[in-house]
Amino acid sequence: MSIIQVEMFEGSTVEKKVGADLGFKRRMVGFAGAGEASVNVIIDEIKNENWAAGGELYADKLPD
């Protein structure tokens, strides 16, 4: 079994998450030869006020 853990800003639609899930699974199947059913994708949504880079919060970098 393979697990892919993705951290991203909150706010994506369910449709986008399903698309990401399928995309990651297909890449893992091609990369590791795993069966699609054995690949699990965990999506953690992070508030942009809890994510920083270069000494600046993304809440201050990104438009509302």
Distance bins in CASP14 RR format, pairs under 12 A and 6 or more apart:
PFRMAT RR
TARGET T0000
AUTHOR 0000-0000-0000
RMODE 2
METHOD distances of the structure
MODEL  1
1 28 0 0 0 0 0 1 0 0 0 0 0
1 32 0 0 0 0 0 1 0 0 0 0 0
1 34 0 0 0 0 1 0 0 0 0 0 0
1 35 0 0 0 0 1 0 0 0 0 0 0
1 36 0 0 0 0 0 1 0 0 0 0 0
1 37 0 0 0 0 1 0 0 0 0 0 0
1 38 1 0 1 0 0 0 0 0 0 0 0
1 39 1 0 0 1 0 0 0 0 0 0 0
1 40 1 0 0 1 0 0 0 0 0 0 0
1 41 0 0 0 0 0 1 0 0 0 0 0
2 24 0 0 0 0 1 0 0 0 0 0 0
2 25 0 0 0 0 1 0 0 0 0 0 0
2 27 0 0 0 0 0 1 0 0 0 0 0
2 28 1 0 1 0 0 0 0 0 0 0 0
2 29 0 0 0 0 1 0 0 0 0 0 0
2 30 0 0 0 0 0 1 0 0 0 0 0
2 31 0 0 0 0 1 0 0 0 0 0 0
2 32 1 0 0 1 0 0 0 0 0 0 0
2 33 0 0 0 0 1 0 0 0 0 0 0
2 34 1 0 1 0 0 0 0 0 0 0 0
2 35 0 0 0 0 1 0 0 0 0 0 0
2 36 0 0 0 0 0 1 0 0 0 0 0
2 37 0 0 0 0 0 1 0 0 0 0 0
2 38 1 0 0 1 0 0 0 0 0 0 0
2 39 1 0 1 0 0 0 0 0 0 0 0
2 40 1 0 0 1 0 0 0 0 0 0 0
2 41 0 0 0 0 1 0 0 0 0 0 0
2 42 0 0 0 0 0 1 0 0 0 0 0
3 24 0 0 0 0 0 1 0 0 0 0 0
3 25 0 0 0 0 0 1 0 0 0 0 0
3 28 0 0 0 0 1 0 0 0 0 0 0
3 32 0 0 0 0 0 1 0 0 0 0 0
3 34 0 0 0 0 0 1 0 0 0 0 0
3 38 0 0 0 0 1 0 0 0 0 0 0
3 39 1 0 0 1 0 0 0 0 0 0 0
3 40 1 0 1 0 0 0 0 0 0 0 0
3 41 1 0 0 1 0 0 0 0 0 0 0
3 42 1 0 0 1 0 0 0 0 0 0 0
3 43 0 0 0 0 0 1 0 0 0 0 0
4 20 0 0 0 0 1 0 0 0 0 0 0
4 21 0 0 0 0 1 0 0 0 0 0 0
4 22 0 0 0 0 0 1 0 0 0 0 0
4 23 0 0 0 0 1 0 0 0 0 0 0
4 24 1 0 1 0 0 0 0 0 0 0 0
4 25 1 0 0 1 0 0 0 0 0 0 0
4 26 0 0 0 0 0 1 0 0 0 0 0
4 27 0 0 0 0 1 0 0 0 0 0 0
4 28 1 0 0 1 0 0 0 0 0 0 0
4 29 0 0 0 0 0 1 0 0 0 0 0
4 31 0 0 0 0 0 1 0 0 0 0 0
4 32 0 0 0 0 0 1 0 0 0 0 0
4 34 0 0 0 0 0 1 0 0 0 0 0
4 38 0 0 0 0 0 1 0 0 0 0 0
4 39 1 0 0 1 0 0 0 0 0 0 0
4 40 1 0 0 1 0 0 0 0 0 0 0
4 41 1 0 1 0 0 0 0 0 0 0 0
4 42 1 0 0 1 0 0 0 0 0 0 0
4 43 0 0 0 0 1 0 0 0 0 0 0
4 44 0 0 0 0 0 1 0 0 0 0 0
5 24 0 0 0 0 0 1 0 0 0 0 0
5 39 0 0 0 0 0 1 0 0 0 0 0
5 40 0 0 0 0 1 0 0 0 0 0 0
5 41 1 0 0 1 0 0 0 0 0 0 0
5 42 1 0 1 0 0 0 0 0 0 0 0
5 43 0 0 0 0 1 0 0 0 0 0 0
5 44 1 0 0 1 0 0 0 0 0 0 0
6 12 0 0 0 0 0 1 0 0 0 0 0
6 16 0 0 0 0 0 1 0 0 0 0 0
6 17 0 0 0 0 1 0 0 0 0 0 0
6 19 0 0 0 0 0 1 0 0 0 0 0
6 20 1 0 0 1 0 0 0 0 0 0 0
6 21 0 0 0 0 1 0 0 0 0 0 0
6 23 0 0 0 0 0 1 0 0 0 0 0
6 24 1 0 0 1 0 0 0 0 0 0 0
6 25 0 0 0 0 0 1 0 0 0 0 0
6 40 0 0 0 0 0 1 0 0 0 0 0
6 41 1 0 0 1 0 0 0 0 0 0 0
6 42 1 0 0 1 0 0 0 0 0 0 0
6 43 1 0 1 0 0 0 0 0 0 0 0
6 44 1 0 0 1 0 0 0 0 0 0 0
6 45 0 0 0 0 1 0 0 0 0 0 0
6 46 0 0 0 0 0 1 0 0 0 0 0
7 20 0 0 0 0 0 1 0 0 0 0 0
7 41 0 0 0 0 0 1 0 0 0 0 0
7 42 0 0 0 0 1 0 0 0 0 0 0
7 43 0 0 0 0 1 0 0 0 0 0 0
7 44 1 0 1 0 0 0 0 0 0 0 0
7 45 0 0 0 0 1 0 0 0 0 0 0
7 46 1 0 1 0 0 0 0 0 0 0 0
7 47 0 0 0 0 0 1 0 0 0 0 0
7 48 0 0 0 0 0 1 0 0 0 0 0
7 50 0 0 0 0 0 1 0 0 0 0 0
7 51 0 0 0 0 1 0 0 0 0 0 0
8 16 0 0 0 0 1 0 0 0 0 0 0
8 17 0 0 0 0 1 0 0 0 0 0 0
8 20 0 0 0 0 1 0 0 0 0 0 0
8 24 0 0 0 0 0 1 0 0 0 0 0
8 41 0 0 0 0 0 1 0 0 0 0 0
8 42 0 0 0 0 0 1 0 0 0 0 0
8 43 1 0 0 1 0 0 0 0 0 0 0
8 44 1 0 0 1 0 0 0 0 0 0 0
8 45 1 0 0 1 0 0 0 0 0 0 0
8 46 1 0 0 1 0 0 0 0 0 0 0
8 47 0 0 0 0 0 1 0 0 0 0 0
8 48 0 0 0 0 0 1 0 0 0 0 0
8 51 0 0 0 0 1 0 0 0 0 0 0
8 58 0 0 0 0 0 1 0 0 0 0 0
9 16 0 0 0 0 0 1 0 0 0 0 0
9 43 0 0 0 0 0 1 0 0 0 0 0
9 44 0 0 0 0 0 1 0 0 0 0 0
9 45 1 0 0 1 0 0 0 0 0 0 0
9 46 1 0 0 1 0 0 0 0 0 0 0
9 47 1 0 0 1 0 0 0 0 0 0 0
9 48 1 0 1 0 0 0 0 0 0 0 0
9 49 0 0 0 0 0 1 0 0 0 0 0
9 50 0 0 0 0 1 0 0 0 0 0 0
9 51 1 0 0 1 0 0 0 0 0 0 0
9 57 0 0 0 0 0 1 0 0 0 0 0
9 58 1 0 0 1 0 0 0 0 0 0 0
9 59 0 0 0 0 1 0 0 0 0 0 0
9 61 0 0 0 0 0 1 0 0 0 0 0
9 62 1 0 0 1 0 0 0 0 0 0 0
10 16 0 0 0 0 0 1 0 0 0 0 0
10 17 0 0 0 0 0 1 0 0 0 0 0
10 43 0 0 0 0 1 0 0 0 0 0 0
10 44 0 0 0 0 1 0 0 0 0 0 0
10 45 1 1 0 0 0 0 0 0 0 0 0
10 46 1 0 0 1 0 0 0 0 0 0 0
10 47 1 0 1 0 0 0 0 0 0 0 0
10 48 1 0 0 1 0 0 0 0 0 0 0
10 49 0 0 0 0 0 1 0 0 0 0 0
10 50 0 0 0 0 1 0 0 0 0 0 0
10 51 0 0 0 0 0 1 0 0 0 0 0
10 58 0 0 0 0 0 1 0 0 0 0 0
10 59 0 0 0 0 0 1 0 0 0 0 0
11 17 0 0 0 0 1 0 0 0 0 0 0
11 43 0 0 0 0 0 1 0 0 0 0 0
11 45 1 0 0 1 0 0 0 0 0 0 0
11 46 0 0 0 0 0 1 0 0 0 0 0
11 47 0 0 0 0 1 0 0 0 0 0 0
11 48 0 0 0 0 1 0 0 0 0 0 0
11 62 0 0 0 0 0 1 0 0 0 0 0
12 18 0 0 0 0 0 1 0 0 0 0 0
12 19 0 0 0 0 1 0 0 0 0 0 0
12 20 1 0 0 1 0 0 0 0 0 0 0
12 21 0 0 0 0 0 1 0 0 0 0 0
12 43 0 0 0 0 1 0 0 0 0 0 0
12 44 0 0 0 0 0 1 0 0 0 0 0
12 45 1 0 0 1 0 0 0 0 0 0 0
12 46 0 0 0 0 0 1 0 0 0 0 0
13 19 0 0 0 0 1 0 0 0 0 0 0
13 20 0 0 0 0 0 1 0 0 0 0 0
13 43 0 0 0 0 0 1 0 0 0 0 0
13 45 0 0 0 0 0 1 0 0 0 0 0
14 20 0 0 0 0 0 1 0 0 0 0 0
14 21 0 0 0 0 0 1 0 0 0 0 0
14 43 0 0 0 0 0 1 0 0 0 0 0
14 45 0 0 0 0 0 1 0 0 0 0 0
15 21 0 0 0 0 0 1 0 0 0 0 0
15 22 0 0 0 0 0 1 0 0 0 0 0
16 22 0 0 0 0 0 1 0 0 0 0 0
16 23 0 0 0 0 0 1 0 0 0 0 0
16 43 0 0 0 0 1 0 0 0 0 0 0
16 45 0 0 0 0 0 1 0 0 0 0 0
17 23 0 0 0 0 0 1 0 0 0 0 0
17 24 0 0 0 0 0 1 0 0 0 0 0
17 41 0 0 0 0 1 0 0 0 0 0 0
17 42 0 0 0 0 0 1 0 0 0 0 0
17 43 1 0 1 0 0 0 0 0 0 0 0
17 44 0 0 0 0 0 1 0 0 0 0 0
17 45 0 0 0 0 1 0 0 0 0 0 0
18 24 0 0 0 0 0 1 0 0 0 0 0
18 25 0 0 0 0 0 1 0 0 0 0 0
18 41 0 0 0 0 1 0 0 0 0 0 0
18 43 0 0 0 0 0 1 0 0 0 0 0
19 25 0 0 0 0 1 0 0 0 0 0 0
19 26 0 0 0 0 1 0 0 0 0 0 0
19 41 0 0 0 0 1 0 0 0 0 0 0
19 43 0 0 0 0 0 1 0 0 0 0 0
20 26 0 0 0 0 0 1 0 0 0 0 0
20 27 0 0 0 0 0 1 0 0 0 0 0
20 41 1 0 0 1 0 0 0 0 0 0 0
20 42 0 0 0 0 0 1 0 0 0 0 0
20 43 1 0 0 1 0 0 0 0 0 0 0
20 45 0 0 0 0 0 1 0 0 0 0 0
21 27 0 0 0 0 0 1 0 0 0 0 0
21 28 0 0 0 0 0 1 0 0 0 0 0
21 36 0 0 0 0 0 1 0 0 0 0 0
21 39 0 0 0 0 1 0 0 0 0 0 0
21 40 0 0 0 0 1 0 0 0 0 0 0
21 41 1 0 1 0 0 0 0 0 0 0 0
21 42 0 0 0 0 1 0 0 0 0 0 0
21 43 1 0 0 1 0 0 0 0 0 0 0
22 28 0 0 0 0 0 1 0 0 0 0 0
22 29 0 0 0 0 0 1 0 0 0 0 0
22 36 0 0 0 0 1 0 0 0 0 0 0
22 39 0 0 0 0 0 1 0 0 0 0 0
22 41 0 0 0 0 1 0 0 0 0 0 0
23 29 0 0 0 0 1 0 0 0 0 0 0
23 30 0 0 0 0 0 1 0 0 0 0 0
23 31 0 0 0 0 0 1 0 0 0 0 0
23 36 0 0 0 0 0 1 0 0 0 0 0
23 39 0 0 0 0 1 0 0 0 0 0 0
23 41 0 0 0 0 1 0 0 0 0 0 0
24 30 0 0 0 0 0 1 0 0 0 0 0
24 31 0 0 0 0 0 1 0 0 0 0 0
24 32 0 0 0 0 0 1 0 0 0 0 0
24 34 0 0 0 0 0 1 0 0 0 0 0
24 36 0 0 0 0 0 1 0 0 0 0 0
24 39 1 0 0 1 0 0 0 0 0 0 0
24 40 0 0 0 0 1 0 0 0 0 0 0
24 41 1 0 1 0 0 0 0 0 0 0 0
24 42 0 0 0 0 0 1 0 0 0 0 0
24 43 0 0 0 0 1 0 0 0 0 0 0
25 31 0 0 0 0 0 1 0 0 0 0 0
25 32 0 0 0 0 0 1 0 0 0 0 0
25 33 0 0 0 0 0 1 0 0 0 0 0
25 34 0 0 0 0 1 0 0 0 0 0 0
25 35 0 0 0 0 1 0 0 0 0 0 0
25 36 1 0 1 0 0 0 0 0 0 0 0
25 37 0 0 0 0 1 0 0 0 0 0 0
25 38 0 0 0 0 1 0 0 0 0 0 0
25 39 1 0 1 0 0 0 0 0 0 0 0
25 40 0 0 0 0 1 0 0 0 0 0 0
25 41 1 0 0 1 0 0 0 0 0 0 0
26 32 0 0 0 0 0 1 0 0 0 0 0
26 33 0 0 0 0 0 1 0 0 0 0 0
26 34 0 0 0 0 0 1 0 0 0 0 0
26 35 0 0 0 0 0 1 0 0 0 0 0
26 36 1 0 0 1 0 0 0 0 0 0 0
26 39 0 0 0 0 1 0 0 0 0 0 0
26 41 0 0 0 0 0 1 0 0 0 0 0
27 33 0 0 0 0 0 1 0 0 0 0 0
27 34 0 0 0 0 0 1 0 0 0 0 0
27 36 0 0 0 0 0 1 0 0 0 0 0
27 39 0 0 0 0 1 0 0 0 0 0 0
27 41 0 0 0 0 0 1 0 0 0 0 0
28 34 1 0 1 0 0 0 0 0 0 0 0
28 35 0 0 0 0 1 0 0 0 0 0 0
28 36 0 0 0 0 1 0 0 0 0 0 0
28 37 0 0 0 0 0 1 0 0 0 0 0
28 38 0 0 0 0 1 0 0 0 0 0 0
28 39 1 0 1 0 0 0 0 0 0 0 0
28 40 0 0 0 0 1 0 0 0 0 0 0
28 41 0 0 0 0 1 0 0 0 0 0 0
29 35 1 0 1 0 0 0 0 0 0 0 0
29 36 1 0 1 0 0 0 0 0 0 0 0
29 37 0 0 0 0 1 0 0 0 0 0 0
29 38 0 0 0 0 1 0 0 0 0 0 0
29 39 1 0 0 1 0 0 0 0 0 0 0
30 36 0 0 0 0 1 0 0 0 0 0 0
30 39 0 0 0 0 0 1 0 0 0 0 0
31 39 0 0 0 0 0 1 0 0 0 0 0
32 38 0 0 0 0 1 0 0 0 0 0 0
32 39 0 0 0 0 1 0 0 0 0 0 0
33 39 0 0 0 0 1 0 0 0 0 0 0
34 40 0 0 0 0 0 1 0 0 0 0 0
44 50 0 0 0 0 0 1 0 0 0 0 0
44 51 0 0 0 0 0 1 0 0 0 0 0
45 51 0 0 0 0 0 1 0 0 0 0 0
46 52 0 0 0 0 0 1 0 0 0 0 0
46 57 0 0 0 0 0 1 0 0 0 0 0
46 58 0 0 0 0 1 0 0 0 0 0 0
46 59 0 0 0 0 0 1 0 0 0 0 0
47 57 0 0 0 0 1 0 0 0 0 0 0
47 58 0 0 0 0 1 0 0 0 0 0 0
47 59 1 0 0 1 0 0 0 0 0 0 0
47 62 0 0 0 0 0 1 0 0 0 0 0
48 56 0 0 0 0 0 1 0 0 0 0 0
48 57 1 0 0 1 0 0 0 0 0 0 0
48 58 1 0 1 0 0 0 0 0 0 0 0
48 59 1 0 1 0 0 0 0 0 0 0 0
48 60 0 0 0 0 1 0 0 0 0 0 0
48 61 0 0 0 0 1 0 0 0 0 0 0
48 62 1 0 1 0 0 0 0 0 0 0 0
48 63 0 0 0 0 0 1 0 0 0 0 0
48 64 0 0 0 0 1 0 0 0 0 0 0
49 56 0 0 0 0 0 1 0 0 0 0 0
49 57 1 0 1 0 0 0 0 0 0 0 0
49 58 1 0 0 1 0 0 0 0 0 0 0
49 59 1 1 0 0 0 0 0 0 0 0 0
49 60 0 0 0 0 1 0 0 0 0 0 0
49 61 0 0 0 0 0 1 0 0 0 0 0
49 62 0 0 0 0 0 1 0 0 0 0 0
49 64 0 0 0 0 0 1 0 0 0 0 0
50 57 0 0 0 0 1 0 0 0 0 0 0
50 58 0 0 0 0 1 0 0 0 0 0 0
50 59 0 0 0 0 1 0 0 0 0 0 0
51 57 1 0 0 1 0 0 0 0 0 0 0
51 58 1 0 1 0 0 0 0 0 0 0 0
51 59 0 0 0 0 1 0 0 0 0 0 0
51 60 0 0 0 0 0 1 0 0 0 0 0
51 61 0 0 0 0 1 0 0 0 0 0 0
51 62 0 0 0 0 1 0 0 0 0 0 0
52 58 1 0 0 1 0 0 0 0 0 0 0
52 59 0 0 0 0 1 0 0 0 0 0 0
52 60 0 0 0 0 1 0 0 0 0 0 0
52 61 0 0 0 0 1 0 0 0 0 0 0
52 62 0 0 0 0 0 1 0 0 0 0 0
53 59 0 0 0 0 0 1 0 0 0 0 0
53 60 0 0 0 0 0 1 0 0 0 0 0
53 61 0 0 0 0 1 0 0 0 0 0 0
53 62 0 0 0 0 0 1 0 0 0 0 0
54 60 0 0 0 0 0 1 0 0 0 0 0
54 61 0 0 0 0 1 0 0 0 0 0 0
55 61 0 0 0 0 1 0 0 0 0 0 0
56 62 0 0 0 0 0 1 0 0 0 0 0
58 64 0 0 0 0 0 1 0 0 0 0 0
END
